[in-house]
Amino acid sequence: MLDKNGIAKRIAQEVQDGFYVNLGIGIPTLVANYVRDDIEVEFQSENGVLGMGPFPFEGEEDADIINAGKQTITTMPGASFFDSSMSFAMIRGKHVDLTILGAMEVAENGDIANWKIPGKMVKGMGGAMDLVASAENIIVAMMHTNKRGESKILKKCSLPLTGVGCVTKVVTNLAVLEVKNNQFYLLERAPGVSVEEIQKATEGTLMIDGEIPEMDV
């Protein structure tokens, strides 16, 4: 199965030349490290950065240049900085081609829960609600199961929702899944992972058509 970097590397293959891409907190921030050198992509962070680059090498960090998760980042030539109102005008105005988010749960109808676990203190939903309400192409990066081995790919989310019917694709440590027709469609499996293992780890309806290839990561 894949680790977090492996998930990010596979998602980077979904990024196309000329895309404007928003990277959420967690695994999605790693995607910028793996985008092909022969394409031009603008990564946007909701705290007001357009033109994010890979993470800086140790000793080269600038504490004033951070992403929405307060991690230090690099910027590409021509990058720009702006306030939150401008950032969310980009998001709400549907100027982002691809949104990549982490999640705690995804349901077979495309619902996503990624902001709150009841009983745990959180500062708020942040920009996640705006992102899932405005984006038309949302890829979720997540682990297939929780620490107890229970599926996070569900028939119905049990946690408070961030968005309804919005997720288009999920990339986990086990598989690549497309979300459509209120079902998960198995597109690829992680290296060394069998279809049976993915079925066992998936609570939601999983559609399997023919031979399922391994991911190229």
C-alpha angles and dihedrals in degrees: 000000000000129000122218093277091050091054091050091048091054093047090051087067088066092060112100133201112279095016123146105215132190115208118205127209121288124013093007092066088066093061092082088065093063108040113125116264093227096065132068117230132170113214115204126200119199093228088071114281129125116183103036117177133194122304114283122255117254110282094022097079121128110205091206094061110070141146128234089278091057092248118141113252141179125239130220125234108285095024117155137206126211143157127279094259091060091044094053092044086061091049098042091042090060094242092136115091097195134019120198116195140170120233143190092208139008124190128213091250091058099262115149132204113190111135114059142032109196112250094023122104116245131172093228143286093292116192097328094097092054092047096052093041094052107032122089096192114050123171118188122211113201149128114273094227137021126246090276091055093252119143120259090187098085148177088231131004115248096194126074109286125245095188140358126233093342109117116101102178139010126204115193136169087268108035155355110246130187116210115217140127089021091296141095114244115204108228103164139000128218116257110281094010119119127219088242092058090052092048091051092050095048121083095179124078107286120199117203121188118185126310112354113216125222118252116262101230 
